[in-house]
C-alpha cells in the first residue's frame, strides 16, 4: 500500500535537463517517488512525496526542488504533534 495525502499539492519539481543520472534521488527517497528512464531520473509517483527534502539536499546538480516541510503532509504531522501554526497553504482558512 502506498501512502497518499492529497492529490496534486506536492511542491516537488525535477529539471530533467539538469539531471546527470547519479541516482542519489532514487537512493534517498523513502517513498520511491523517483525511477530511472534513459539514464535520467523521472518522477513516477509525485503524490507519494512527503516533502522531506532528502532528494533535493542530495542532488549534486540542484535538479530537484521541493519546499521541505511546507506542504499539507507537514501540516498534518505538526497538527498531530500539537504544534501551533500548522495550517497548510491550501487549507488555511485564516488566509482566505
Biotite code that builds the C-alpha atoms (Angstrom):
import biotite.structure as struc

atoms = struc.array([
    struc.Atom([0.000, 0.000, 0.000], chain_id="A", res_id=1, res_name="UNK", atom_name="CA", element="C"),
    struc.Atom([1.391, 3.392, -0.981], chain_id="A", res_id=2, res_name="UNK", atom_name="CA", element="C"),
    struc.Atom([0.887, 6.415, 1.234], chain_id="A", res_id=3, res_name="UNK", atom_name="CA", element="C"),
    struc.Atom([-1.131, 9.375, -0.038], chain_id="A", res_id=4, res_name="UNK", atom_name="CA", element="C"),
    struc.Atom([-2.413, 12.602, 1.438], chain_id="A", res_id=5, res_name="UNK", atom_name="CA", element="C"),
    struc.Atom([-3.940, 14.991, -1.099], chain_id="A", res_id=6, res_name="UNK", atom_name="CA", element="C"),
    struc.Atom([-3.533, 14.747, -4.850], chain_id="A", res_id=7, res_name="UNK", atom_name="CA", element="C"),
    struc.Atom([-1.667, 17.451, -6.771], chain_id="A", res_id=8, res_name="UNK", atom_name="CA", element="C"),
    struc.Atom([-0.446, 19.546, -3.813], chain_id="A", res_id=9, res_name="UNK", atom_name="CA", element="C"),
    struc.Atom([3.196, 18.455, -3.596], chain_id="A", res_id=10, res_name="UNK", atom_name="CA", element="C"),
    struc.Atom([5.828, 21.130, -4.343], chain_id="A", res_id=11, res_name="UNK", atom_name="CA", element="C"),
    struc.Atom([8.270, 18.586, -5.858], chain_id="A", res_id=12, res_name="UNK", atom_name="CA", element="C"),
    struc.Atom([9.812, 19.584, -9.205], chain_id="A", res_id=13, res_name="UNK", atom_name="CA", element="C"),
    struc.Atom([12.517, 17.884, -11.280], chain_id="A", res_id=14, res_name="UNK", atom_name="CA", element="C"),
    struc.Atom([14.532, 19.542, -14.038], chain_id="A", res_id=15, res_name="UNK", atom_name="CA", element="C"),
    struc.Atom([15.365, 16.516, -16.204], chain_id="A", res_id=16, res_name="UNK", atom_name="CA", element="C"),
    struc.Atom([17.715, 18.636, -18.335], chain_id="A", res_id=17, res_name="UNK", atom_name="CA", element="C"),
    struc.Atom([19.992, 19.194, -15.320], chain_id="A", res_id=18, res_name="UNK", atom_name="CA", element="C"),
    struc.Atom([19.872, 15.563, -14.155], chain_id="A", res_id=19, res_name="UNK", atom_name="CA", element="C"),
    struc.Atom([23.204, 13.709, -14.523], chain_id="A", res_id=20, res_name="UNK", atom_name="CA", element="C"),
    struc.Atom([21.835, 10.296, -13.571], chain_id="A", res_id=21, res_name="UNK", atom_name="CA", element="C"),
    struc.Atom([23.798, 9.936, -10.329], chain_id="A", res_id=22, res_name="UNK", atom_name="CA", element="C"),
    struc.Atom([20.976, 8.021, -8.623], chain_id="A", res_id=23, res_name="UNK", atom_name="CA", element="C"),
    struc.Atom([21.012, 9.881, -5.327], chain_id="A", res_id=24, res_name="UNK", atom_name="CA", element="C"),
    struc.Atom([17.323, 10.788, -5.504], chain_id="A", res_id=25, res_name="UNK", atom_name="CA", element="C"),
    struc.Atom([16.355, 7.167, -6.101], chain_id="A", res_id=26, res_name="UNK", atom_name="CA", element="C"),
    struc.Atom([18.587, 6.025, -3.240], chain_id="A", res_id=27, res_name="UNK", atom_name="CA", element="C"),
    struc.Atom([17.384, 8.521, -0.605], chain_id="A", res_id=28, res_name="UNK", atom_name="CA", element="C"),
    struc.Atom([13.652, 8.801, -1.349], chain_id="A", res_id=29, res_name="UNK", atom_name="CA", element="C"),
    struc.Atom([11.743, 6.873, 1.329], chain_id="A", res_id=30, res_name="UNK", atom_name="CA", element="C"),
    struc.Atom([8.597, 6.597, -0.811], chain_id="A", res_id=31, res_name="UNK", atom_name="CA", element="C"),
    struc.Atom([10.200, 5.637, -4.124], chain_id="A", res_id=32, res_name="UNK", atom_name="CA", element="C"),
    struc.Atom([8.970, 8.709, -5.956], chain_id="A", res_id=33, res_name="UNK", atom_name="CA", element="C"),
    struc.Atom([11.845, 8.529, -8.471], chain_id="A", res_id=34, res_name="UNK", atom_name="CA", element="C"),
    struc.Atom([12.958, 5.936, -11.009], chain_id="A", res_id=35, res_name="UNK", atom_name="CA", element="C"),
    struc.Atom([15.418, 5.912, -13.898], chain_id="A", res_id=36, res_name="UNK", atom_name="CA", element="C"),
    struc.Atom([14.451, 6.089, -17.531], chain_id="A", res_id=37, res_name="UNK", atom_name="CA", element="C"),
    struc.Atom([17.055, 6.583, -20.255], chain_id="A", res_id=38, res_name="UNK", atom_name="CA", element="C"),
    struc.Atom([19.813, 7.198, -17.657], chain_id="A", res_id=39, res_name="UNK", atom_name="CA", element="C"),
    struc.Atom([17.894, 10.098, -16.076], chain_id="A", res_id=40, res_name="UNK", atom_name="CA", element="C"),
    struc.Atom([15.685, 10.387, -13.025], chain_id="A", res_id=41, res_name="UNK", atom_name="CA", element="C"),
    struc.Atom([11.953, 10.777, -13.540], chain_id="A", res_id=42, res_name="UNK", atom_name="CA", element="C"),
    struc.Atom([9.163, 11.384, -11.072], chain_id="A", res_id=43, res_name="UNK", atom_name="CA", element="C"),
    struc.Atom([6.920, 8.340, -11.243], chain_id="A", res_id=44, res_name="UNK", atom_name="CA", element="C"),
    struc.Atom([4.669, 8.941, -8.248], chain_id="A", res_id=45, res_name="UNK", atom_name="CA", element="C"),
    struc.Atom([4.581, 12.617, -7.268], chain_id="A", res_id=46, res_name="UNK", atom_name="CA", element="C"),
    struc.Atom([1.614, 12.220, -4.925], chain_id="A", res_id=47, res_name="UNK", atom_name="CA", element="C"),
    struc.Atom([3.643, 9.797, -2.785], chain_id="A", res_id=48, res_name="UNK", atom_name="CA", element="C"),
    struc.Atom([6.143, 12.570, -1.965], chain_id="A", res_id=49, res_name="UNK", atom_name="CA", element="C"),
    struc.Atom([6.088, 13.621, 1.687], chain_id="A", res_id=50, res_name="UNK", atom_name="CA", element="C"),
    struc.Atom([8.264, 16.689, 1.020], chain_id="A", res_id=51, res_name="UNK", atom_name="CA", element="C"),
    struc.Atom([11.059, 15.553, 3.337], chain_id="A", res_id=52, res_name="UNK", atom_name="CA", element="C"),
    struc.Atom([13.658, 17.229, 1.104], chain_id="A", res_id=53, res_name="UNK", atom_name="CA", element="C"),
    struc.Atom([16.140, 14.349, 1.040], chain_id="A", res_id=54, res_name="UNK", atom_name="CA", element="C"),
    struc.Atom([16.197, 14.241, -2.766], chain_id="A", res_id=55, res_name="UNK", atom_name="CA", element="C"),
    struc.Atom([16.823, 17.951, -3.128], chain_id="A", res_id=56, res_name="UNK", atom_name="CA", element="C"),
    struc.Atom([19.503, 18.053, -0.437], chain_id="A", res_id=57, res_name="UNK", atom_name="CA", element="C"),
    struc.Atom([21.381, 15.147, -2.031], chain_id="A", res_id=58, res_name="UNK", atom_name="CA", element="C"),
    struc.Atom([21.159, 16.230, -5.673], chain_id="A", res_id=59, res_name="UNK", atom_name="CA", element="C"),
    struc.Atom([24.661, 17.416, -6.661], chain_id="A", res_id=60, res_name="UNK", atom_name="CA", element="C"),
    struc.Atom([23.415, 19.498, -9.601], chain_id="A", res_id=61, res_name="UNK", atom_name="CA", element="C"),
    struc.Atom([20.320, 21.053, -7.976], chain_id="A", res_id=62, res_name="UNK", atom_name="CA", element="C"),
    struc.Atom([17.970, 19.409, -10.474], chain_id="A", res_id=63, res_name="UNK", atom_name="CA", element="C"),
    struc.Atom([15.346, 18.828, -7.789], chain_id="A", res_id=64, res_name="UNK", atom_name="CA", element="C"),
    struc.Atom([13.340, 21.448, -5.965], chain_id="A", res_id=65, res_name="UNK", atom_name="CA", element="C"),
    struc.Atom([10.944, 20.736, -3.105], chain_id="A", res_id=66, res_name="UNK", atom_name="CA", element="C"),
    struc.Atom([9.855, 23.036, -0.331], chain_id="A", res_id=67, res_name="UNK", atom_name="CA", element="C"),
    struc.Atom([10.590, 20.641, 2.510], chain_id="A", res_id=68, res_name="UNK", atom_name="CA", element="C"),
    struc.Atom([8.221, 20.825, 5.436], chain_id="A", res_id=69, res_name="UNK", atom_name="CA", element="C"),
    struc.Atom([5.771, 23.327, 3.967], chain_id="A", res_id=70, res_name="UNK", atom_name="CA", element="C"),
    struc.Atom([3.193, 21.067, 2.377], chain_id="A", res_id=71, res_name="UNK", atom_name="CA", element="C"),
    struc.Atom([-0.024, 19.574, 3.612], chain_id="A", res_id=72, res_name="UNK", atom_name="CA", element="C"),
    struc.Atom([1.725, 16.472, 4.925], chain_id="A", res_id=73, res_name="UNK", atom_name="CA", element="C"),
    struc.Atom([3.871, 18.628, 7.206], chain_id="A", res_id=74, res_name="UNK", atom_name="CA", element="C"),
    struc.Atom([0.765, 20.457, 8.412], chain_id="A", res_id=75, res_name="UNK", atom_name="CA", element="C"),
    struc.Atom([-0.966, 17.202, 9.317], chain_id="A", res_id=76, res_name="UNK", atom_name="CA", element="C"),
    struc.Atom([2.093, 15.890, 11.161], chain_id="A", res_id=77, res_name="UNK", atom_name="CA", element="C"),
    struc.Atom([2.641, 19.165, 13.028], chain_id="A", res_id=78, res_name="UNK", atom_name="CA", element="C"),
    struc.Atom([-1.046, 19.349, 13.935], chain_id="A", res_id=79, res_name="UNK", atom_name="CA", element="C"),
    struc.Atom([-0.943, 15.801, 15.262], chain_id="A", res_id=80, res_name="UNK", atom_name="CA", element="C"),
    struc.Atom([2.070, 16.760, 17.377], chain_id="A", res_id=81, res_name="UNK", atom_name="CA", element="C"),
    struc.Atom([0.153, 19.747, 18.765], chain_id="A", res_id=82, res_name="UNK", atom_name="CA", element="C"),
    struc.Atom([2.346, 22.393, 17.193], chain_id="A", res_id=83, res_name="UNK", atom_name="CA", element="C"),
    struc.Atom([0.645, 25.748, 16.618], chain_id="A", res_id=84, res_name="UNK", atom_name="CA", element="C"),
    struc.Atom([0.601, 27.387, 13.198], chain_id="A", res_id=85, res_name="UNK", atom_name="CA", element="C"),
    struc.Atom([0.350, 24.040, 11.463], chain_id="A", res_id=86, res_name="UNK", atom_name="CA", element="C"),
    struc.Atom([-2.092, 25.041, 8.732], chain_id="A", res_id=87, res_name="UNK", atom_name="CA", element="C"),
    struc.Atom([-1.161, 24.191, 5.164], chain_id="A", res_id=88, res_name="UNK", atom_name="CA", element="C"),
    struc.Atom([-1.356, 26.666, 2.307], chain_id="A", res_id=89, res_name="UNK", atom_name="CA", element="C"),
    struc.Atom([-4.398, 25.033, 0.694], chain_id="A", res_id=90, res_name="UNK", atom_name="CA", element="C"),
    struc.Atom([-6.407, 24.525, 3.897], chain_id="A", res_id=91, res_name="UNK", atom_name="CA", element="C"),
    struc.Atom([-5.638, 27.625, 5.959], chain_id="A", res_id=92, res_name="UNK", atom_name="CA", element="C"),
    struc.Atom([-8.994, 29.339, 6.484], chain_id="A", res_id=93, res_name="UNK", atom_name="CA", element="C"),
    struc.Atom([-7.296, 32.402, 8.002], chain_id="A", res_id=94, res_name="UNK", atom_name="CA", element="C"),
    struc.Atom([-5.624, 33.345, 4.724], chain_id="A", res_id=95, res_name="UNK", atom_name="CA", element="C"),
    struc.Atom([-8.799, 33.092, 2.629], chain_id="A", res_id=96, res_name="UNK", atom_name="CA", element="C"),
])
